[in-house]
Amino acid sequence: MKDTELVGVQKTLSPVLRAKALDNRLPDPILGDEYAERTMRRLDPDYDQRRFGTSQLGLSAVVRAKAHDDWARGFLADHPDAVVLHLGCGLDARVHRIDPPATVDWYDLDYPSVIELRQRFLPPREHYTLIGSSVTDLTWLERIPGGRPVLMIAEGLVPYLTEADLRRLLTSVVDAFPTGQIQFDTVPVWAWRTSKWDPTLRKYGTRFHCGFNDPASPADWHPRLEYVDEAPMNDSPVLMAKAPANVRRVYRLMNLLPGMKRSTRIVRFRF
Ligand SMILES: C[S@@+](CC[C@H](N)C(=O)[O-])C[C@H]1O[C@@H](n2cnc3c(N)ncnc32)[C@H](O)[C@@H]1O
């Protein structure tokens, strides 16, 4: 199977994977994900041959991945008995990058066709389960052991959900576990509203379905849910330290435009 057999929003996993693969070829990578490079090469052997193939402008997506990894490592260090729900996992190798102890049970969830690709390209491991389902069909949650701390990670997923579906997801996760951390990224309302004209999303035949001007606002949906903080993305110190000079220049210019520094908001909640 190739990514040509993926449809619509499933195809959005490719540019993120390509960014991670290209990052790994920097002399001092931000994420340093060898799995991404190997998987990308198998998915598309010519991934670096096209017009924008060698561009590193996707590096902010790599910064996002690093922020999620850092938060996840912190949570798992404090909760070695946790259950991890990695939702909309695409072909991201987070479980291998983080390499949690055997006391952690990790679940990667995405559409069945994406999970099938994962099975071909990424290795299995102990205490690691793949779930092929839409995240909005919450019956998958019944398969997860409760009574333990939960870490929910949704990288690059939430803008593709409707607000109603996101709300049902978050409140169901909070109701199902005694304590936990929920981390995801969102876009502001302007990015959601204009997404129907976004050339990349149009190419994949998809668009965003929700956005938040106050990314802390989902905390209002459940009395136990509390907003913690936000990680920087387009102006992140690691991007400015490690991206090639031409890429840093583009981001510096872009960040002068209103709203661009926070065109994606990486946020963390706890309960
Ligand atoms: C932008 S990609 C991000 C992939 C991965 N998290 C990463 O950062 O590399 C979005 C992913 O969300 C998945 N996705 C979108 N809507 C979904 C849904 N309703 N249920 C399950 N997965 C979904 C897509 O199939 C895709 O793999």
The ligand as an ORCA input file, in Angstrom:
! r2SCAN-3c Opt
* xyz 0 1
  C      -1.821     16.097     10.140
  S      -1.912     14.349     10.313
  C      -0.955     14.167     11.805
  C      -0.417     12.777     11.965
  C       0.463     12.573     13.206
  N      -0.216     12.918     14.430
  C       1.714     13.392     13.074
  O       1.813     14.436     13.722
  O       2.607     12.987     12.305
  C      -3.580     14.116     10.893
  C      -3.911     12.675     11.232
  O      -5.175     12.626     11.879
  C      -5.902     11.536     11.376
  N      -7.338     11.803     11.574
  C      -8.048     12.871     11.164
  N      -9.332     12.748     11.535
  C      -9.423     11.569     12.208
  C     -10.484     10.867     12.833
  N     -11.719     11.352     12.850
  N     -10.212      9.684     13.417
  C      -8.949      9.164     13.427
  N      -7.901      9.790     12.846
  C      -8.141     10.966     12.246
  C      -5.516     11.462      9.908
  O      -5.803     10.190      9.343
  C      -4.031     11.774      9.992
  O      -3.255     10.610     10.190
*
